[in-house]
Amino acid sequence: MMRYDRATAISKRHTQLLELVKSSSHSPKSLAERLGVSAPTVYRDVVFLRRQGHTIEPIRLSSNWVYQLASQIQIPEHKQGER
């Protein structure tokens, strides 16, 4: 694969990754399967996108980790008087 083709493929994968994370929470394994890459590649892509200013955050669920945009993270509200 030529450098230009490879760079284009990576750019498309980054765009797809952002769209998936925007649409819902996804585990690294799920993202890897959907994008046709390994979980470590997904991790590297997330690091790259975060360095570009995207607020992708890992969220710990009871059974695994998922990636989610920070603007979509749901923080439980405290009732008045609770701390």
Secondary structure, DSSP 8 states (H G I E B T S, - for coil): --HHHHHHHHHHHHHHHHHHHHHS-B-HHHHHHHHTS-HHHHHHHHHHHHHTT--EEEEE-SS-EEEEEGGG-------TT--
